[in-house]
């Protein structure tokens, strides 16, 4: 049920949320500068709020936190529907949906890992991510068609969908068996926190580079090709994630951590540099390389967060989301300035060369730091390569 709902939740969300900037301009008459602030607030809540969702799930239980999150999101989509008559409701609706997302994802994954055996975690967590990506891929296609002339019915349908999902969670889920108090209350030592800090830095750095691809491949591709090429790139990215991540999950889990991070980082670097050639084949090839890096980097780092905070799984996922948000936000700020400068000087390929140079510097710096800190991480977890 949770895997199916992961698809339905992102399906409903991405049928509506990508079109919020359109609603803010057309219905609310909001300036783009103000819209940027709203979108930044949504991103900050959705990613940064993950740590609060994780702490809440570990304190009150994943089931209760998921029910609260889904109730908040249902109210948010209800307000989106009402915004068709009262445009000022769009902003609180958007913030409510972001709050619900921040609470839901860490508790969802924590519920999964509490209910499955240790050896099954890579496969189940990768399947969960695949369902999320499938909903993200299909949602905008359905929502874009429906929003053209049937926005009210679209919002009403999504609100009803989230209401049903909330009822399913209430009826099907049960409170997980809690771990022994001694395990949950285990005192933390400085050695517990050093690996987490390292993982957060690695995760934030990887997301910083990855979000150049997420944010700026679209406008870069449109400058040289039709929207069809960009659609193919998105479809390739989604397909490789949906199919490849479950298939490679056990290999990613068993691989040496140090080597996997290095190889995945080099794949990310190669993909970014490939984009500097504006041909359609280079764009698709770079997308494939970045997606393979995404599978290796982000999935393994998620497992490492869980390994080091096994007694508080929701907090582990929340910290991962927080580091994702830090990297993504910084990438948006720096990347926007870089892309604008590249446009102004007529050399868009230079944008990817500069991004690649930053990726190379980060790889060298993090590799050196890894070498210095490797001994401590081996003593703590025994997992480093």
C-alpha positions as YAML, in Angstrom:
chain: A
units: angstrom
residues:
- id: 1
  name: UNK
  ca: [0.00, 0.00, 0.00]
- id: 2
  name: UNK
  ca: [2.80, 2.43, 0.86]
- id: 3
  name: UNK
  ca: [4.56, 1.80, -2.45]
- id: 4
  name: UNK
  ca: [1.32, 2.31, -4.40]
- id: 5
  name: UNK
  ca: [0.56, 5.48, -2.43]
- id: 6
  name: UNK
  ca: [4.07, 6.79, -3.10]
- id: 7
  name: UNK
  ca: [3.13, 6.77, -6.78]
- id: 8
  name: UNK
  ca: [-0.33, 8.28, -6.19]
- id: 9
  name: UNK
  ca: [0.99, 11.03, -3.90]
- id: 10
  name: UNK
  ca: [3.60, 12.26, -6.37]
- id: 11
  name: UNK
  ca: [1.13, 11.80, -9.24]
- id: 12
  name: UNK
  ca: [-1.39, 14.08, -7.55]
- id: 13
  name: UNK
  ca: [1.27, 16.53, -6.40]
- id: 14
  name: UNK
  ca: [2.91, 16.89, -9.79]
- id: 15
  name: UNK
  ca: [-0.45, 17.22, -11.53]
- id: 16
  name: UNK
  ca: [-0.79, 20.56, -9.74]
- id: 17
  name: UNK
  ca: [2.31, 21.94, -7.99]
- id: 18
  name: UNK
  ca: [4.49, 22.56, -11.10]
- id: 19
  name: UNK
  ca: [1.77, 24.93, -12.31]
- id: 20
  name: UNK
  ca: [1.69, 27.10, -9.19]
- id: 21
  name: UNK
  ca: [3.84, 29.84, -10.84]
- id: 22
  name: UNK
  ca: [1.22, 30.01, -13.62]
- id: 23
  name: UNK
  ca: [-1.57, 30.37, -11.06]
- id: 24
  name: UNK
  ca: [0.35, 33.06, -9.20]
- id: 25
  name: UNK
  ca: [0.82, 35.11, -12.36]
- id: 26
  name: UNK
  ca: [-2.55, 34.57, -14.04]
- id: 27
  name: UNK
  ca: [-4.91, 34.38, -11.07]
- id: 28
  name: UNK
  ca: [-3.12, 36.35, -8.38]
- id: 29
  name: UNK
  ca: [-1.31, 38.80, -10.69]
- id: 30
  name: UNK
  ca: [1.88, 38.37, -8.71]
- id: 31
  name: UNK
  ca: [5.24, 39.72, -9.92]
- id: 32
  name: UNK
  ca: [7.96, 37.23, -10.81]
- id: 33
  name: UNK
  ca: [10.22, 38.56, -8.06]
- id: 34
  name: UNK
  ca: [7.54, 37.76, -5.48]
- id: 35
  name: UNK
  ca: [6.86, 34.38, -7.07]
- id: 36
  name: UNK
  ca: [10.55, 33.57, -6.68]
- id: 37
  name: UNK
  ca: [10.30, 34.25, -2.95]
- id: 38
  name: UNK
  ca: [7.26, 31.95, -2.66]
- id: 39
  name: UNK
  ca: [9.02, 29.16, -4.57]
- id: 40
  name: UNK
  ca: [12.15, 29.58, -2.44]
- id: 41
  name: UNK
  ca: [10.02, 29.33, 0.71]
- id: 42
  name: UNK
  ca: [8.37, 26.16, -0.61]
- id: 43
  name: UNK
  ca: [11.77, 24.59, -1.34]
- id: 44
  name: UNK
  ca: [13.13, 25.58, 2.06]
- id: 45
  name: UNK
  ca: [10.11, 24.11, 3.86]
- id: 46
  name: UNK
  ca: [9.96, 20.93, 1.79]
- id: 47
  name: UNK
  ca: [13.65, 20.06, 2.14]
- id: 48
  name: UNK
  ca: [14.73, 21.82, 5.32]
- id: 49
  name: UNK
  ca: [11.55, 20.83, 7.13]
- id: 50
  name: UNK
  ca: [12.44, 17.19, 6.58]
- id: 51
  name: UNK
  ca: [14.52, 17.19, 9.77]
- id: 52
  name: UNK
  ca: [11.44, 18.32, 11.75]
- id: 53
  name: UNK
  ca: [9.39, 15.60, 10.08]
- id: 54
  name: UNK
  ca: [12.04, 13.06, 10.99]
- id: 55
  name: UNK
  ca: [12.21, 14.12, 14.63]
- id: 56
  name: UNK
  ca: [8.39, 14.11, 14.84]
- id: 57
  name: UNK
  ca: [8.22, 10.60, 13.36]
- id: 58
  name: UNK
  ca: [10.82, 9.27, 15.81]
- id: 59
  name: UNK
  ca: [9.05, 10.98, 18.72]
- id: 60
  name: UNK
  ca: [5.38, 10.30, 17.95]
- id: 61
  name: UNK
  ca: [5.63, 7.41, 15.50]
- id: 62
  name: UNK
  ca: [5.73, 7.26, 11.68]
- id: 63
  name: UNK
  ca: [2.04, 6.41, 11.31]
- id: 64
  name: UNK
  ca: [0.79, 9.44, 13.26]
- id: 65
  name: UNK
  ca: [3.21, 11.74, 11.47]
- id: 66
  name: UNK
  ca: [2.13, 10.44, 8.05]
- id: 67
  name: UNK
  ca: [-1.54, 10.96, 8.91]
- id: 68
  name: UNK
  ca: [-0.82, 14.53, 10.05]
- id: 69
  name: UNK
  ca: [1.22, 15.20, 6.91]
- id: 70
  name: UNK
  ca: [-1.50, 13.87, 4.59]
- id: 71
  name: UNK
  ca: [-4.19, 15.86, 6.40]
- id: 72
  name: UNK
  ca: [-2.14, 19.04, 5.95]
- id: 73
  name: UNK
  ca: [-1.55, 18.28, 2.25]
- id: 74
  name: UNK
  ca: [-5.24, 17.54, 1.68]
- id: 75
  name: UNK
  ca: [-6.11, 20.93, 3.19]
- id: 76
  name: UNK
  ca: [-3.49, 22.52, 0.95]
- id: 77
  name: UNK
  ca: [-5.01, 21.06, -2.20]
- id: 78
  name: UNK
  ca: [-8.47, 22.06, -1.01]
- id: 79
  name: UNK
  ca: [-7.24, 25.64, -0.71]
- id: 80
  name: UNK
  ca: [-5.76, 25.38, -4.21]
- id: 81
  name: UNK
  ca: [-9.22, 24.50, -5.49]
- id: 82
  name: UNK
  ca: [-10.77, 27.40, -3.61]
- id: 83
  name: UNK
  ca: [-8.11, 29.71, -5.05]
- id: 84
  name: UNK
  ca: [-10.01, 29.52, -8.35]
- id: 85
  name: UNK
  ca: [-12.47, 31.88, -6.64]
- id: 86
  name: UNK
  ca: [-10.14, 33.53, -4.09]
- id: 87
  name: UNK
  ca: [-6.71, 33.96, -5.69]
- id: 88
  name: UNK
  ca: [-5.06, 35.06, -2.43]
- id: 89
  name: UNK
  ca: [-5.37, 31.47, -1.17]
- id: 90
  name: UNK
  ca: [-2.72, 30.21, -3.60]
- id: 91
  name: UNK
  ca: [0.23, 31.16, -1.36]
- id: 92
  name: UNK
  ca: [-1.02, 29.52, 1.88]
- id: 93
  name: UNK
  ca: [-2.08, 26.49, -0.17]
- id: 94
  name: UNK
  ca: [1.41, 26.14, -1.62]
- id: 95
  name: UNK
  ca: [3.05, 26.47, 1.80]
- id: 96
  name: UNK
  ca: [0.70, 23.89, 3.33]
- id: 97
  name: UNK
  ca: [1.48, 21.34, 0.63]
- id: 98
  name: UNK
  ca: [5.23, 21.91, 1.14]
- id: 99
  name: UNK
  ca: [4.79, 21.43, 4.91]
- id: 100
  name: UNK
  ca: [2.94, 18.17, 4.36]
- id: 101
  name: UNK
  ca: [5.70, 16.91, 2.06]
- id: 102
  name: UNK
  ca: [8.37, 17.76, 4.64]
- id: 103
  name: UNK
  ca: [6.55, 15.72, 7.29]
- id: 104
  name: UNK
  ca: [5.58, 12.78, 5.11]
- id: 105
  name: UNK
  ca: [8.68, 11.46, 3.36]
- id: 106
  name: UNK
  ca: [10.96, 10.78, 6.38]
- id: 107
  name: UNK
  ca: [8.11, 9.09, 8.27]
- id: 108
  name: UNK
  ca: [7.14, 7.04, 5.20]
- id: 109
  name: UNK
  ca: [10.66, 5.65, 4.81]
- id: 110
  name: UNK
  ca: [11.04, 5.15, 8.55]
- id: 111
  name: UNK
  ca: [7.84, 3.06, 8.59]
- id: 112
  name: UNK
  ca: [9.22, 0.96, 5.73]
- id: 113
  name: UNK
  ca: [12.58, 0.24, 7.36]
- id: 114
  name: UNK
  ca: [10.92, -0.63, 10.68]
- id: 115
  name: UNK
  ca: [8.79, -3.25, 8.92]
- id: 116
  name: UNK
  ca: [11.32, -4.96, 6.65]
- id: 117
  name: UNK
  ca: [14.39, -7.09, 7.23]
- id: 118
  name: UNK
  ca: [17.82, -5.50, 6.99]
- id: 119
  name: UNK
  ca: [18.77, -7.36, 3.80]
- id: 120
  name: UNK
  ca: [15.55, -6.22, 2.08]
- id: 121
  name: UNK
  ca: [16.05, -2.50, 2.74]
- id: 122
  name: UNK
  ca: [18.01, -1.64, -0.43]
- id: 123
  name: UNK
  ca: [15.41, -3.24, -2.71]
- id: 124
  name: UNK
  ca: [12.36, -1.81, -0.91]
- id: 125
  name: UNK
  ca: [13.80, 1.70, -0.54]
- id: 126
  name: UNK
  ca: [14.85, 1.74, -4.20]
- id: 127
  name: UNK
  ca: [11.36, 0.55, -5.20]
- id: 128
  name: UNK
  ca: [9.89, 3.39, -3.15]
- id: 129
  name: UNK
  ca: [12.09, 5.91, -4.95]
- id: 130
  name: UNK
  ca: [11.09, 4.40, -8.30]
- id: 131
  name: UNK
  ca: [7.40, 4.86, -7.48]
- id: 132
  name: UNK
  ca: [8.06, 8.48, -6.52]
- id: 133
  name: UNK
  ca: [9.88, 9.09, -9.80]
- id: 134
  name: UNK
  ca: [7.11, 7.41, -11.80]
- id: 135
  name: UNK
  ca: [4.54, 9.76, -10.28]
- id: 136
  name: UNK
  ca: [6.79, 12.75, -10.96]
- id: 137
  name: UNK
  ca: [7.10, 11.70, -14.60]
- id: 138
  name: UNK
  ca: [3.38, 11.07, -15.25]
- id: 139
  name: UNK
  ca: [1.87, 13.83, -13.11]
- id: 140
  name: UNK
  ca: [2.82, 16.90, -15.20]
- id: 141
  name: UNK
  ca: [1.59, 15.21, -18.40]
- id: 142
  name: UNK
  ca: [-1.86, 14.62, -16.91]
- id: 143
  name: UNK
  ca: [-2.01, 17.91, -15.03]
- id: 144
  name: UNK
  ca: [-0.85, 20.03, -17.96]
- id: 145
  name: UNK
  ca: [-3.66, 18.70, -20.15]
- id: 146
  name: UNK
  ca: [-6.32, 19.04, -17.46]
- id: 147
  name: UNK
  ca: [-5.28, 22.49, -16.25]
- id: 148
  name: UNK
  ca: [-5.93, 24.13, -19.62]
- id: 149
  name: UNK
  ca: [-9.70, 24.22, -19.25]
- id: 150
  name: UNK
  ca: [-10.63, 22.24, -16.16]
- id: 151
  name: UNK
  ca: [-8.54, 23.64, -13.31]
- id: 152
  name: UNK
  ca: [-11.36, 23.47, -10.74]
- id: 153
  name: UNK
  ca: [-12.12, 19.85, -11.52]
- id: 154
  name: UNK
  ca: [-8.41, 19.03, -11.43]
- id: 155
  name: UNK
  ca: [-7.98, 20.50, -7.95]
- id: 156
  name: UNK
  ca: [-11.18, 18.82, -6.74]
- id: 157
  name: UNK
  ca: [-9.96, 15.46, -8.05]
- id: 158
  name: UNK
  ca: [-6.54, 15.79, -6.43]
- id: 159
  name: UNK
  ca: [-8.14, 16.82, -3.11]
- id: 160
  name: UNK
  ca: [-10.39, 13.76, -3.26]
- id: 161
  name: UNK
  ca: [-7.38, 11.57, -4.13]
- id: 162
  name: UNK
  ca: [-5.45, 12.79, -1.08]
- id: 163
  name: UNK
  ca: [-8.50, 12.30, 1.11]
- id: 164
  name: UNK
  ca: [-8.70, 8.66, 0.00]
- id: 165
  name: UNK
  ca: [-4.95, 8.19, 0.52]
- id: 166
  name: UNK
  ca: [-5.29, 9.58, 4.05]
- id: 167
  name: UNK
  ca: [-8.12, 7.13, 4.83]
- id: 168
  name: UNK
  ca: [-6.05, 4.25, 3.42]
- id: 169
  name: UNK
  ca: [-3.15, 5.14, 5.71]
- id: 170
  name: UNK
  ca: [-5.51, 5.34, 8.71]
- id: 171
  name: UNK
  ca: [-7.14, 1.96, 7.98]
- id: 172
  name: UNK
  ca: [-4.21, -0.11, 6.71]
- id: 173
  name: UNK
  ca: [-1.17, 1.04, 8.70]
- id: 174
  name: UNK
  ca: [-0.48, -0.05, 12.25]
- id: 175
  name: UNK
  ca: [1.94, 1.35, 14.75]
- id: 176
  name: UNK
  ca: [5.28, -0.38, 14.23]
- id: 177
  name: UNK
  ca: [6.82, -2.41, 17.00]
- id: 178
  name: UNK
  ca: [9.11, -0.05, 18.83]
- id: 179
  name: UNK
  ca: [12.75, -0.95, 19.35]
- id: 180
  name: UNK
  ca: [14.09, -1.68, 22.76]
- id: 181
  name: UNK
  ca: [14.44, 1.39, 24.92]
- id: 182
  name: UNK
  ca: [18.15, 0.78, 25.39]
- id: 183
  name: UNK
  ca: [18.73, 0.92, 21.63]
- id: 184
  name: UNK
  ca: [16.59, 3.97, 21.15]
- id: 185
  name: UNK
  ca: [18.07, 5.83, 24.10]
- id: 186
  name: UNK
  ca: [21.68, 4.94, 23.32]
- id: 187
  name: UNK
  ca: [23.80, 7.97, 24.22]
- id: 188
  name: UNK
  ca: [25.60, 9.60, 21.34]
- id: 189
  name: UNK
  ca: [29.32, 10.18, 21.36]
- id: 190
  name: UNK
  ca: [31.35, 12.58, 19.22]
- id: 191
  name: UNK
  ca: [32.23, 9.62, 16.98]
- id: 192
  name: UNK
  ca: [28.51, 9.26, 16.11]
- id: 193
  name: UNK
  ca: [28.29, 12.75, 14.71]
- id: 194
  name: UNK
  ca: [31.46, 12.97, 12.63]
- id: 195
  name: UNK
  ca: [30.29, 10.45, 9.98]
- id: 196
  name: UNK
  ca: [26.90, 12.21, 9.79]
- id: 197
  name: UNK
  ca: [28.61, 15.56, 9.21]
- id: 198
  name: UNK
  ca: [30.73, 14.02, 6.48]
- id: 199
  name: UNK
  ca: [27.70, 12.40, 4.83]
- id: 200
  name: UNK
  ca: [25.78, 15.68, 4.93]
- id: 201
  name: UNK
  ca: [28.65, 17.49, 3.25]
- id: 202
  name: UNK
  ca: [28.97, 14.81, 0.56]
- id: 203
  name: UNK
  ca: [25.20, 14.83, -0.03]
- id: 204
  name: UNK
  ca: [24.95, 18.63, -0.17]
- id: 205
  name: UNK
  ca: [27.92, 18.85, -2.57]
- id: 206
  name: UNK
  ca: [26.47, 16.19, -4.87]
- id: 207
  name: UNK
  ca: [23.07, 17.90, -4.91]
- id: 208
  name: UNK
  ca: [24.75, 21.25, -5.60]
- id: 209
  name: UNK
  ca: [26.20, 19.86, -8.85]
- id: 210
  name: UNK
  ca: [23.17, 17.71, -9.68]
- id: 211
  name: UNK
  ca: [20.77, 20.64, -9.52]
- id: 212
  name: UNK
  ca: [22.62, 22.39, -12.33]
- id: 213
  name: UNK
  ca: [21.20, 19.54, -14.41]
- id: 214
  name: UNK
  ca: [17.75, 19.78, -12.81]
- id: 215
  name: UNK
  ca: [17.36, 23.55, -13.07]
- id: 216
  name: UNK
  ca: [19.21, 24.57, -16.21]
- id: 217
  name: UNK
  ca: [19.20, 21.70, -18.71]
- id: 218
  name: UNK
  ca: [15.73, 22.82, -19.84]
- id: 219
  name: UNK
  ca: [16.55, 26.42, -20.81]
- id: 220
  name: UNK
  ca: [19.90, 25.28, -22.25]
- id: 221
  name: UNK
  ca: [18.26, 22.62, -24.46]
- id: 222
  name: UNK
  ca: [15.47, 24.94, -25.61]
- id: 223
  name: UNK
  ca: [18.10, 27.43, -26.81]
- id: 224
  name: UNK
  ca: [19.34, 24.91, -29.41]
- id: 225
  name: UNK
  ca: [16.50, 22.43, -29.97]
- id: 226
  name: UNK
  ca: [12.75, 21.99, -29.77]
- id: 227
  name: UNK
  ca: [11.04, 21.05, -26.53]
- id: 228
  name: UNK
  ca: [10.88, 17.46, -27.80]
- id: 229
  name: UNK
  ca: [14.60, 16.92, -27.13]
- id: 230
  name: UNK
  ca: [14.21, 18.13, -23.54]
- id: 231
  name: UNK
  ca: [11.18, 15.87, -23.11]
- id: 232
  name: UNK
  ca: [13.28, 12.93, -24.32]
- id: 233
  name: UNK
  ca: [15.99, 13.81, -21.79]
- id: 234
  name: UNK
  ca: [13.43, 13.91, -18.96]
- id: 235
  name: UNK
  ca: [11.89, 10.62, -20.10]
- id: 236
  name: UNK
  ca: [15.35, 9.02, -20.23]
- id: 237
  name: UNK
  ca: [16.18, 10.26, -16.74]
- id: 238
  name: UNK
  ca: [12.89, 8.97, -15.31]
- id: 239
  name: UNK
  ca: [13.08, 5.61, -17.11]
- id: 240
  name: UNK
  ca: [16.63, 4.86, -15.98]
- id: 241
  name: UNK
  ca: [15.73, 5.73, -12.38]
- id: 242
  name: UNK
  ca: [12.50, 3.72, -12.35]
- id: 243
  name: UNK
  ca: [14.04, 0.60, -13.89]
- id: 244
  name: UNK
  ca: [17.72, 0.87, -12.98]
- id: 245
  name: UNK
  ca: [17.63, 1.74, -9.31]
- id: 246
  name: UNK
  ca: [15.81, -1.42, -8.10]
- id: 247
  name: UNK
  ca: [17.98, -3.59, -10.39]
- id: 248
  name: UNK
  ca: [21.22, -2.05, -9.12]
- id: 249
  name: UNK
  ca: [20.16, -1.62, -5.48]
- id: 250
  name: UNK
  ca: [21.98, -4.67, -4.11]
- id: 251
  name: UNK
  ca: [25.16, -3.89, -6.07]
- id: 252
  name: UNK
  ca: [25.09, -0.30, -4.80]
- id: 253
  name: UNK
  ca: [24.65, -1.52, -1.22]
- id: 254
  name: UNK
  ca: [27.50, -4.05, -1.42]
- id: 255
  name: UNK
  ca: [29.99, -1.78, -3.23]
- id: 256
  name: UNK
  ca: [32.90, -0.20, -1.41]
- id: 257
  name: UNK
  ca: [31.65, 3.17, -0.18]
- id: 258
  name: UNK
  ca: [34.78, 5.13, -1.07]
- id: 259
  name: UNK
  ca: [35.06, 3.71, -4.59]
- id: 260
  name: UNK
  ca: [31.36, 4.06, -5.27]
- id: 261
  name: UNK
  ca: [31.35, 7.73, -4.27]
- id: 262
  name: UNK
  ca: [34.41, 8.39, -6.42]
- id: 263
  name: UNK
  ca: [33.09, 6.57, -9.50]
- id: 264
  name: UNK
  ca: [29.65, 8.16, -9.19]
- id: 265
  name: UNK
  ca: [31.16, 11.61, -8.75]
- id: 266
  name: UNK
  ca: [33.28, 11.11, -11.87]
- id: 267
  name: UNK
  ca: [30.16, 10.01, -13.80]
- id: 268
  name: UNK
  ca: [28.42, 13.20, -12.63]
- id: 269
  name: UNK
  ca: [31.42, 15.26, -13.76]
- id: 270
  name: UNK
  ca: [31.48, 13.51, -17.15]
- id: 271
  name: UNK
  ca: [27.76, 14.12, -17.64]
- id: 272
  name: UNK
  ca: [28.03, 17.83, -16.83]
- id: 273
  name: UNK
  ca: [30.96, 18.27, -19.22]
- id: 274
  name: UNK
  ca: [29.11, 16.35, -21.97]
- id: 275
  name: UNK
  ca: [26.36, 18.98, -21.88]
- id: 276
  name: UNK
  ca: [28.88, 21.59, -23.06]
- id: 277
  name: UNK
  ca: [28.37, 20.21, -26.58]
- id: 278
  name: UNK
  ca: [24.86, 21.34, -27.60]
- id: 279
  name: UNK
  ca: [23.99, 18.40, -29.89]
- id: 280
  name: UNK
  ca: [20.93, 16.31, -29.08]
- id: 281
  name: UNK
  ca: [23.06, 13.17, -28.66]
- id: 282
  name: UNK
  ca: [25.35, 14.93, -26.20]
- id: 283
  name: UNK
  ca: [22.36, 16.12, -24.17]
- id: 284
  name: UNK
  ca: [20.89, 12.61, -24.03]
- id: 285
  name: UNK
  ca: [24.29, 11.01, -23.32]
- id: 286
  name: UNK
  ca: [24.98, 13.50, -20.54]
- id: 287
  name: UNK
  ca: [21.55, 12.79, -19.07]
- id: 288
  name: UNK
  ca: [22.32, 9.05, -18.98]
- id: 289
  name: UNK
  ca: [25.65, 9.65, -17.22]
- id: 290
  name: UNK
  ca: [24.10, 12.01, -14.66]
- id: 291
  name: UNK
  ca: [21.29, 9.51, -13.97]
- id: 292
  name: UNK
  ca: [23.76, 6.66, -13.36]
- id: 293
  name: UNK
  ca: [25.63, 8.95, -10.96]
- id: 294
  name: UNK
  ca: [22.32, 9.79, -9.27]
- id: 295
  name: UNK
  ca: [21.58, 6.10, -8.65]
- id: 296
  name: UNK
  ca: [25.02, 5.45, -7.18]
- id: 297
  name: UNK
  ca: [25.43, 8.62, -5.13]
- id: 298
  name: UNK
  ca: [22.08, 9.46, -3.63]
- id: 299
  name: UNK
  ca: [20.80, 5.97, -2.97]
- id: 300
  name: UNK
  ca: [23.99, 4.80, -1.24]
- id: 301
  name: UNK
  ca: [24.24, 8.00, 0.80]
- id: 302
  name: UNK
  ca: [20.64, 7.45, 1.93]
- id: 303
  name: UNK
  ca: [21.58, 3.96, 3.13]
- id: 304
  name: UNK
  ca: [24.63, 5.39, 4.93]
- id: 305
  name: UNK
  ca: [22.52, 7.95, 6.79]
- id: 306
  name: UNK
  ca: [20.26, 5.12, 7.88]
- id: 307
  name: UNK
  ca: [23.22, 2.98, 8.93]
- id: 308
  name: UNK
  ca: [24.68, 5.65, 11.21]
- id: 309
  name: UNK
  ca: [21.32, 6.58, 12.78]
- id: 310
  name: UNK
  ca: [19.69, 3.15, 12.79]
- id: 311
  name: UNK
  ca: [18.09, 3.89, 16.17]
- id: 312
  name: UNK
  ca: [16.37, 6.99, 14.71]
- id: 313
  name: UNK
  ca: [15.58, 6.20, 11.06]
- id: 314
  name: UNK
  ca: [13.20, 9.10, 10.45]
- id: 315
  name: UNK
  ca: [15.77, 11.57, 11.76]
- id: 316
  name: UNK
  ca: [18.31, 9.99, 9.41]
- id: 317
  name: UNK
  ca: [16.05, 10.59, 6.41]
- id: 318
  name: UNK
  ca: [15.29, 14.09, 7.67]
- id: 319
  name: UNK
  ca: [18.98, 14.98, 7.85]
- id: 320
  name: UNK
  ca: [19.45, 13.62, 4.36]
- id: 321
  name: UNK
  ca: [16.61, 15.83, 3.11]
- id: 322
  name: UNK
  ca: [18.08, 18.84, 4.92]
- id: 323
  name: UNK
  ca: [21.47, 18.39, 3.23]
- id: 324
  name: UNK
  ca: [19.68, 17.94, -0.12]
- id: 325
  name: UNK
  ca: [17.92, 21.26, 0.40]
- id: 326
  name: UNK
  ca: [21.14, 23.07, 1.29]
- id: 327
  name: UNK
  ca: [22.84, 21.87, -1.88]
- id: 328
  name: UNK
  ca: [19.82, 22.48, -4.11]
- id: 329
  name: UNK
  ca: [19.24, 26.01, -2.77]
- id: 330
  name: UNK
  ca: [22.87, 27.01, -3.16]
- id: 331
  name: UNK
  ca: [22.88, 25.58, -6.68]
- id: 332
  name: UNK
  ca: [19.84, 27.67, -7.58]
- id: 333
  name: UNK
  ca: [21.44, 30.90, -6.36]
- id: 334
  name: UNK
  ca: [24.87, 30.33, -7.90]
- id: 335
  name: UNK
  ca: [23.59, 28.62, -11.05]
- id: 336
  name: UNK
  ca: [21.15, 31.40, -11.87]
- id: 337
  name: UNK
  ca: [23.92, 33.97, -11.84]
- id: 338
  name: UNK
  ca: [26.19, 31.70, -13.90]
- id: 339
  name: UNK
  ca: [23.51, 30.95, -16.50]
- id: 340
  name: UNK
  ca: [22.53, 34.61, -16.84]
- id: 341
  name: UNK
  ca: [26.15, 35.61, -17.36]
- id: 342
  name: UNK
  ca: [26.60, 32.84, -19.97]
- id: 343
  name: UNK
  ca: [23.50, 34.06, -21.83]
- id: 344
  name: UNK
  ca: [24.73, 37.62, -21.75]
- id: 345
  name: UNK
  ca: [28.09, 36.70, -23.27]
- id: 346
  name: UNK
  ca: [26.62, 34.27, -25.80]
- id: 347
  name: UNK
  ca: [28.49, 31.20, -24.61]
- id: 348
  name: UNK
  ca: [26.02, 28.82, -22.97]
- id: 349
  name: UNK
  ca: [28.44, 25.89, -23.32]
- id: 350
  name: UNK
  ca: [30.71, 27.78, -20.92]
- id: 351
  name: UNK
  ca: [28.06, 27.38, -18.22]
- id: 352
  name: UNK
  ca: [28.63, 23.61, -18.18]
- id: 353
  name: UNK
  ca: [32.40, 23.98, -18.32]
- id: 354
  name: UNK
  ca: [32.31, 26.19, -15.21]
- id: 355
  name: UNK
  ca: [29.92, 23.74, -13.53]
- id: 356
  name: UNK
  ca: [32.31, 20.92, -14.42]
- id: 357
  name: UNK
  ca: [35.26, 22.83, -12.98]
- id: 358
  name: UNK
  ca: [33.34, 23.26, -9.72]
- id: 359
  name: UNK
  ca: [32.50, 19.54, -9.72]
- id: 360
  name: UNK
  ca: [36.16, 18.66, -10.22]
- id: 361
  name: UNK
  ca: [37.25, 20.94, -7.36]
- id: 362
  name: UNK
  ca: [34.64, 19.40, -5.06]
- id: 363
  name: UNK
  ca: [35.71, 15.87, -6.02]
- id: 364
  name: UNK
  ca: [39.37, 16.63, -5.28]
- id: 365
  name: UNK
  ca: [38.56, 18.40, -1.99]
- id: 366
  name: UNK
  ca: [36.18, 15.70, -0.76]
- id: 367
  name: UNK
  ca: [38.56, 12.90, -1.79]
- id: 368
  name: UNK
  ca: [41.37, 14.48, 0.22]
- id: 369
  name: UNK
  ca: [39.06, 14.95, 3.19]
- id: 370
  name: UNK
  ca: [37.85, 11.36, 2.81]
- id: 371
  name: UNK
  ca: [41.44, 10.15, 2.94]
- id: 372
  name: UNK
  ca: [42.10, 12.12, 6.13]
- id: 373
  name: UNK
  ca: [38.87, 11.03, 7.83]
- id: 374
  name: UNK
  ca: [38.76, 7.47, 6.46]
- id: 375
  name: UNK
  ca: [40.34, 5.88, 9.50]
- id: 376
  name: UNK
  ca: [37.74, 7.29, 11.86]
- id: 377
  name: UNK
  ca: [34.85, 6.29, 9.61]
- id: 378
  name: UNK
  ca: [36.20, 2.73, 9.37]
- id: 379
  name: UNK
  ca: [36.39, 2.50, 13.18]
- id: 380
  name: UNK
  ca: [32.80, 3.76, 13.55]
- id: 381
  name: UNK
  ca: [31.02, 1.74, 10.88]
- id: 382
  name: UNK
  ca: [33.40, -0.71, 9.25]
- id: 383
  name: UNK
  ca: [31.77, 0.18, 5.92]
- id: 384
  name: UNK
  ca: [34.25, 2.50, 4.26]
- id: 385
  name: UNK
  ca: [36.04, 1.31, 1.12]
...
